[in-house]
Amino acid sequence: MSIAPIPSAPADLELIAQLKSQLQYAELRIRVLEERLRLMRIEKYGAASERLSDAQLELFELKPVVSEMVVEVEREHAPVHRSTKRSGKHPGRQELPSNLPRVERVLPCAPDQRVCKRCGKETVVIGYEESSQLDVEPAKYFALVTKREKRACRRCEELGVVSAPLPPRIIEKCLASDRIVIDTVVSKYCNHTPLHRQSMILERDIGLEISRATLDGWVLKVGELLIPMVAAMRRELINGSYIQADETPVDVQMHEGRGKNHQAYVWQYGRPGGCVVFDFRLGRGRDGPKRFLGQFKGILQTDGYAAYDQIGGTSMVHAACWAHARRQFFEAVQLNPRDPVATPIVAQMNELFAVDTEARRKALSFAARHVRRQEIAKPLLDEIRSKIGASTVRCIALQCT
């Protein structure tokens, strides 16, 4: 039995090296796809929130990278498992708000309770047992009849007749009053009652048929009247120093008759504690934020979507979102809770969030919160940056070898 000679020609060695490289690439690709599949299963069947579990936090007991504050914050936001046993005392009967109007209902005693059982004389009222319940008076529709005075001079008939002027209305010559129009808009956007359902309610309660197209017209007219207010809110945002922006997909029915909705986007611009403006666009291109922001010179905070690049004024600062930056590292922790790079970085990012959580708990002012961030958050940021930079260098080195 003869043994095949080991190839030694340069061409054979080069072929073997290529095959080994292809095999390593295939194994790496399979591993990546398996990890992606596992991550998809975690996203579908796992917990909806991005939190570190107690088991993950215990990984840092040997290495002091997680403070007690982070552990406490994570445990406070952990899902609560309700027990069948009641713990503590009942909080007591809830009180109704004091600003509610009070309507009294006096219940008299029964006739046999008004007579003393011993002497037979009539008893007297010495007080009341009081209890309060939340009650409601259903909406009452009625026809508002407006009568305008008509006046004329009996001596000077040639001057004709004058009538009292009509007050301005949201929709002139509309069947519904301004209060009905406003109630329709509030019900749609605040109470989330669709217009077709409101139309059905009117027909059910009072037998009045008002089509959804008519209600649509009311809403559009109110929207037109609010355009100047929206423009003023936009100017207030643009003249400020900080804006948060995001976009949300919405399905829109088009007139093309394709039977398929078009995916449009509602762009949201606002700042905490200030006004919020929604800008509707049929697409997700850069034209929307570029036109809205104009020459904005402050800080714009968004996710990593590329449409927010190269917009605004020359001095605008584009700030990223820590929640989005944390997500990739958190997904790595989900795949491998003992990941030596991602797990410490996620923990330190949690410490960043804990700084503002503590500030909100203590109701600190913006100035005091800024001082606290400089003292605690800035060193954390420097350390996170150095760790991410070091891990990036190691990844590049491994790819080059």
matplotlib code that plots the C-alpha trace (Angstrom):
import matplotlib.pyplot as plt

x = [0.0, 1.5, 0.9, 0.2, 3.0, 2.3, 2.0, 4.9, 4.6, 4.0, 0.7, -0.5, 0.4, -1.3, -4.4, -4.4, -4.1, -7.0, -9.2, -8.3, -9.2, -12.5, -13.3, -12.6, -14.8, -17.6, -17.4, -17.3, -20.3, -22.3, -21.5, -22.7, -25.9, -26.6, -26.1, -28.4, -31.0, -30.6, -30.9, -34.1, -35.6, -34.6, -36.3, -39.4, -39.8, -37.6, -38.2, -39.3, -37.1, -33.3, -32.2, -29.4, -30.6, -29.4, -27.4, -25.6, -24.9, -23.3, -20.6, -19.1, -18.7, -15.0, -14.4, -15.7, -17.2, -20.9, -21.8, -24.5, -26.6, -26.7, -27.7, -30.5, -31.7, -31.8, -33.7, -36.2, -37.0, -37.0, -40.4, -42.4, -43.7, -47.0, -47.6, -51.0, -50.6, -51.4, -48.5, -49.1, -52.3, -54.9, -54.3, -57.8, -60.7, -59.6, -60.8, -62.5, -60.8, -61.8, -62.3, -65.3, -68.6, -70.7, -74.3, -76.1, -78.7, -80.5, -82.1, -84.8, -85.4, -88.3, -91.6, -91.0, -87.6, -88.9, -90.8, -89.1, -89.6, -89.9, -92.0, -93.6, -92.7, -91.2, -87.4, -85.3, -82.5, -79.1, -76.8, -76.0, -74.0, -72.0, -70.5, -69.3, -69.4, -68.2, -71.2, -71.7, -74.4, -74.5, -74.0, -77.2, -77.6, -79.9, -80.7, -79.2, -81.7, -80.1, -82.4, -81.0, -82.8, -84.1, -84.7, -86.2, -87.4, -91.1, -90.6, -87.6, -88.6, -86.3, -83.3, -84.3, -83.8, -80.7, -79.9, -77.7, -74.3, -73.5, -70.6, -67.6, -67.6, -65.1, -67.1, -69.6, -73.0, -72.1, -74.9, -72.9, -71.9, -68.3, -68.6, -69.6, -66.7, -64.2, -65.6, -65.1, -61.4, -60.8, -62.5, -60.4, -57.0, -57.3, -59.8, -58.7, -62.2, -62.1, -64.4, -66.5, -67.2, -68.2, -70.6, -72.1, -72.5, -74.5, -76.8, -77.3, -77.9, -80.0, -80.7, -78.7, -76.7, -73.5, -71.0, -67.4, -66.5, -68.3, -66.4, -63.2, -64.0, -64.4, -61.1, -59.3, -60.8, -59.6, -56.2, -56.1, -56.9, -54.1, -51.4, -50.3, -50.0, -47.8, -45.6, -45.1, -44.3, -41.7, -40.1, -39.9, -38.1, -35.7, -34.8, -34.0, -30.8, -31.9, -34.2, -35.0, -36.1, -37.5, -39.6, -42.5, -43.9, -47.7, -49.8, -51.6, -54.4, -53.5, -55.9, -54.1, -56.4, -53.6, -55.3, -52.1, -51.3, -48.3, -45.8, -45.4, -43.7, -44.5, -41.4, -41.5, -39.5, -39.6, -37.8, -38.5, -41.0, -41.5, -43.7, -43.7, -44.4, -45.3, -44.4, -46.0, -44.0, -44.7, -41.1, -38.2, -35.7, -33.5, -35.7, -38.2, -35.8, -33.7, -36.7, -38.0, -34.8, -33.5, -30.4, -30.9, -27.8, -28.3, -28.0, -30.0, -30.4, -31.5, -30.8, -28.3, -30.4, -28.3, -31.0, -30.2, -26.6, -25.7, -28.8, -29.2, -26.8, -23.1, -22.7, -25.3, -24.1, -25.5, -25.9, -26.5, -28.8, -27.4, -30.3, -29.6, -25.8, -26.4, -28.7, -25.9, -23.8, -26.9, -27.7, -24.1, -24.8, -28.0, -26.0, -23.2, -23.8, -20.1, -18.9, -15.7, -16.2, -19.9, -21.1, -18.9, -19.7, -23.5, -23.0, -21.2, -23.9, -26.4, -24.5, -24.9, -28.7, -28.5, -27.1, -30.2, -32.5, -31.1, -31.4, -35.1, -35.7, -34.1, -35.9, -32.7, -32.7, -31.1, -28.1, -27.6, -28.1, -25.4, -22.9, -23.7, -23.2, -19.8, -18.7, -20.0, -21.0, -17.9, -15.4, -17.7, -17.9, -14.1, -13.8, -16.5, -14.8, -11.4, -12.9, -14.8, -11.7, -9.5, -12.0, -12.2, -8.4, -8.4, -11.1, -9.2, -6.1, -7.8, -9.3, -5.8, -4.2]
y = [0.0, 3.3, 6.6, 9.6, 12.1, 15.4, 18.1, 20.4, 22.4, 26.1, 25.9, 23.1, 25.0, 28.1, 26.0, 24.5, 28.0, 29.3, 26.3, 26.8, 30.5, 29.6, 27.1, 29.5, 32.1, 29.6, 28.5, 32.2, 33.0, 30.0, 31.1, 34.7, 33.4, 31.1, 34.0, 36.2, 33.4, 33.1, 36.9, 36.9, 34.2, 36.3, 39.4, 37.4, 35.2, 36.9, 39.9, 43.1, 45.4, 45.8, 45.1, 43.2, 40.4, 39.7, 36.7, 39.0, 41.6, 38.8, 38.5, 41.7, 40.7, 39.8, 43.0, 46.4, 47.8, 48.0, 50.3, 49.6, 52.3, 50.4, 47.2, 49.0, 50.8, 47.5, 45.7, 48.6, 48.2, 44.5, 42.8, 42.2, 38.6, 39.0, 36.7, 35.2, 36.4, 39.9, 41.8, 44.8, 46.6, 47.7, 51.4, 52.3, 53.8, 56.1, 59.7, 61.5, 64.7, 67.8, 69.8, 67.7, 69.5, 67.9, 67.0, 66.0, 63.4, 63.1, 59.8, 60.1, 57.3, 55.0, 55.8, 53.2, 54.6, 58.1, 56.9, 56.0, 52.4, 53.1, 56.2, 56.4, 60.0, 61.3, 61.3, 64.3, 64.5, 64.7, 64.3, 62.3, 59.3, 60.4, 58.5, 59.6, 57.8, 58.9, 59.6, 60.8, 62.7, 61.3, 63.8, 65.5, 66.5, 69.4, 71.7, 75.1, 77.6, 81.0, 83.9, 87.2, 90.4, 92.2, 95.9, 98.5, 102.1, 102.6, 106.2, 105.6, 102.4, 103.2, 102.4, 98.7, 96.1, 95.4, 92.0, 91.1, 89.8, 86.1, 85.2, 83.7, 79.9, 77.2, 76.1, 78.6, 77.2, 73.9, 71.7, 71.2, 73.8, 74.7, 72.5, 69.5, 70.0, 70.4, 67.4, 65.4, 66.4, 65.7, 62.3, 61.3, 62.4, 62.4, 59.6, 57.6, 57.2, 56.8, 59.0, 56.1, 55.0, 58.5, 58.5, 55.3, 56.7, 59.7, 57.5, 55.1, 57.8, 60.4, 58.8, 61.4, 60.2, 62.1, 60.5, 59.9, 62.1, 65.0, 64.4, 64.3, 67.7, 69.1, 67.7, 69.1, 72.5, 72.5, 71.5, 74.4, 76.8, 75.4, 75.9, 79.3, 77.9, 75.0, 77.5, 79.5, 76.3, 75.4, 78.8, 78.4, 75.0, 76.4, 79.4, 77.1, 75.3, 71.6, 69.5, 65.7, 64.2, 60.8, 59.4, 56.9, 54.9, 55.2, 53.5, 55.9, 55.0, 56.4, 57.3, 55.1, 52.2, 49.6, 48.1, 48.5, 51.2, 53.5, 53.7, 57.4, 58.9, 61.3, 63.1, 64.3, 67.3, 68.5, 69.0, 67.8, 70.0, 72.0, 71.9, 69.0, 69.4, 66.5, 66.8, 64.4, 63.2, 60.6, 59.5, 59.0, 61.1, 63.9, 66.6, 66.5, 67.2, 69.5, 71.7, 71.7, 72.4, 75.0, 76.7, 75.3, 76.1, 74.1, 70.4, 67.9, 64.5, 61.6, 57.9, 56.8, 57.2, 58.8, 61.2, 63.5, 64.0, 67.1, 69.1, 72.2, 75.1, 74.9, 75.2, 72.6, 69.7, 66.3, 64.3, 60.5, 58.5, 56.4, 54.0, 53.2, 53.0, 50.6, 48.3, 46.7, 45.9, 44.7, 42.3, 40.9, 40.4, 38.5, 36.2, 35.8, 37.0, 36.5, 38.6, 40.3, 43.4, 44.1, 43.2, 45.8, 48.4, 47.8, 48.1, 51.4, 52.7, 51.8, 53.9, 56.8, 56.3, 56.0, 59.5, 61.0, 58.6, 59.8, 63.4, 62.9, 61.2, 64.2, 66.7, 68.5, 71.6, 71.6, 73.5, 71.0, 68.1, 69.5, 69.7, 66.2, 65.0, 66.7, 65.0, 61.5, 61.1, 62.6, 60.1, 57.3, 58.6, 58.7, 55.2, 53.9, 55.6, 54.1, 50.6, 50.8, 52.2, 49.4, 46.7, 48.3, 48.2, 44.5, 43.6, 45.4, 43.5, 40.2, 40.9, 41.7, 38.5]
z = [0.0, -1.1, 0.6, -1.6, -1.5, 0.3, -2.4, -2.2, -5.4, -4.8, -6.7, -4.5, -1.3, -2.6, -3.4, 0.1, 1.7, -0.4, 0.6, 4.3, 4.0, 2.3, 5.0, 7.8, 6.1, 5.6, 9.3, 10.4, 8.2, 9.5, 13.1, 12.3, 10.7, 13.7, 16.1, 14.0, 14.1, 17.9, 18.2, 16.2, 18.5, 21.5, 20.0, 19.2, 22.3, 24.9, 27.2, 25.4, 27.4, 27.2, 30.7, 32.5, 34.6, 38.1, 36.7, 34.3, 37.0, 39.2, 36.5, 37.8, 41.4, 40.8, 38.8, 40.2, 37.0, 38.2, 41.0, 43.6, 42.0, 38.6, 40.4, 42.2, 39.0, 37.1, 39.8, 40.1, 36.4, 36.4, 35.8, 38.9, 39.6, 41.4, 44.3, 45.1, 48.7, 49.7, 51.2, 53.5, 54.3, 51.9, 50.9, 51.7, 49.7, 47.0, 47.3, 44.4, 43.1, 45.1, 41.9, 40.9, 41.4, 44.2, 43.6, 46.8, 47.1, 50.4, 51.3, 54.0, 56.5, 56.0, 57.9, 60.5, 61.2, 61.9, 65.1, 68.4, 69.2, 72.9, 73.3, 69.9, 69.3, 66.0, 65.9, 64.7, 62.1, 63.9, 60.9, 57.8, 56.8, 53.7, 50.9, 47.4, 44.1, 40.7, 38.5, 34.9, 33.0, 29.4, 26.6, 25.6, 22.0, 21.2, 18.3, 18.8, 17.3, 16.6, 16.3, 15.0, 15.6, 12.6, 13.0, 10.8, 11.1, 10.6, 9.5, 7.2, 5.4, 2.5, 4.8, 4.8, 7.5, 9.6, 11.3, 14.1, 12.8, 13.1, 15.3, 13.5, 13.2, 12.4, 9.4, 8.0, 7.2, 8.8, 10.2, 13.5, 16.0, 16.9, 20.0, 18.0, 15.6, 18.4, 20.2, 17.0, 16.8, 20.5, 20.3, 17.3, 18.5, 22.3, 22.9, 19.8, 18.5, 14.7, 12.6, 11.3, 14.8, 15.8, 12.8, 14.0, 17.5, 16.2, 14.2, 17.2, 19.8, 18.0, 14.6, 12.7, 9.7, 9.2, 6.8, 7.6, 4.6, 6.3, 9.6, 7.6, 6.2, 9.8, 10.8, 7.8, 8.4, 12.0, 10.7, 8.3, 11.1, 13.2, 10.5, 11.8, 15.3, 14.0, 12.2, 15.4, 17.3, 14.6, 14.9, 18.6, 18.1, 15.5, 17.6, 20.6, 21.3, 21.4, 19.3, 19.4, 16.1, 15.0, 12.3, 12.4, 9.5, 8.8, 6.1, 3.7, 1.3, -2.2, -5.0, -7.5, -6.7, -6.4, -3.3, -1.3, 1.2, 0.7, 3.6, 4.5, 7.6, 10.3, 11.5, 15.1, 16.3, 19.9, 23.1, 26.7, 28.4, 25.2, 22.1, 19.7, 16.0, 13.6, 9.9, 7.5, 4.5, 1.9, 1.9, 4.3, 2.3, 3.6, 2.1, 5.0, 7.9, 5.7, 5.0, 8.5, 10.3, 7.8, 9.3, 12.9, 14.9, 18.1, 19.1, 17.1, 18.8, 16.6, 16.0, 13.5, 10.4, 7.6, 6.5, 9.5, 8.2, 6.2, 7.3, 9.5, 9.8, 9.7, 13.5, 14.3, 16.5, 15.6, 18.9, 18.9, 21.1, 23.9, 23.8, 20.1, 20.8, 23.7, 21.7, 19.6, 22.7, 24.6, 21.7, 22.0, 25.8, 25.0, 22.7, 25.2, 28.8, 29.5, 26.6, 27.9, 25.8, 25.5, 29.0, 30.9, 28.3, 28.8, 32.5, 32.3, 29.9, 32.5, 35.0, 32.6, 32.7, 36.5, 36.7, 35.2, 37.0, 40.3, 39.2, 38.3, 41.7, 43.5, 41.2, 40.4, 38.3, 34.8, 36.2, 39.0, 36.7, 34.4, 37.3, 38.3, 34.7, 34.6, 37.8, 37.2, 33.5, 31.9, 33.5, 32.5, 28.9, 28.7, 30.0, 27.6, 24.7, 25.5, 25.8, 22.5, 20.8, 22.2, 21.2, 17.7, 17.3, 18.4, 15.8, 13.0, 14.0, 14.0, 10.6, 9.2, 10.5]

ax = plt.figure().add_subplot(projection="3d")
ax.plot(x, y, z, "-o")
ax.set_aspect("equal")
plt.show()
